[in-house]
Structure formats: structure tokens, C-alpha cells
Amino acid sequence: MSPAAVSALTTLAEENGGNHPSLSPYLTGFGALGALLVLLWLVTRFNRD
């Protein structure tokens, strides 16, 4: 990466911080867990060896 791009990305990361109040870590975690469990169920349901 060019130094200008690294500088711009660093500035953006420092300004916003990445903390969005609308994203609850618990909601995100349980949503991901639920999606993985559904995928696991689908894979085991259709695995007819």
C-alpha cells in the first residue's frame, strides 16, 4: 500500500473508532450462532451418504 493510502485509512479509523451504538455485540453473536446452526442443520439434513 502507498503511504498516502495508509495515512488516509489510519485517519478514518481513528475518527470513527468503529463503535456503532446500533450494533449490539450480543445480537451479532447470537445472530451468527443462529445462522451457523441453521447451516449445520441443512448440511446434516441433506447429507445422504
N, C-alpha and C positions, 0 to 999 in steps of 0.2 A: 504494500500500500504506500501511496505517496504521503509525505509528511503533512501536506495540506489536508488530505482526507482524514488522517489520524487526528489531526488537530480539530477538525470540524466535528468528528464523531465524539471526541472527548468532551468538547464544549456542550454538545447536545445531551450527552449522558449526565453531565454534572448539573445542567439546568433543570431537567425534568426529574431526575432521580429514579424514575421507573415505578414510583409508588402511586398507583391509581386507586383511589378510595372505593371505586365501584367494583374492583376485583377482590373478592374475599378469598383468601388462601384456602379456607375450608371448602367453599363452594367449588373452587377449581380442583382441589384434590379429590373430593368426593365425585365430582363430575368425571374426572379422568378415571377414577377407580370403577365407576359405573360403566363407562364406555369399554374399559378393558374386560370387565366381567361379561358384558354382552358379547364382545368379540370372542372370548373364551367359550361361551355357551354356543355360539354359532359354529365355531370350529369343531367342538366336540359333538355337536348335533349332526353335522353333515359329514363327519369322518366315518365312512362306512367301509372299512377295510375287510 
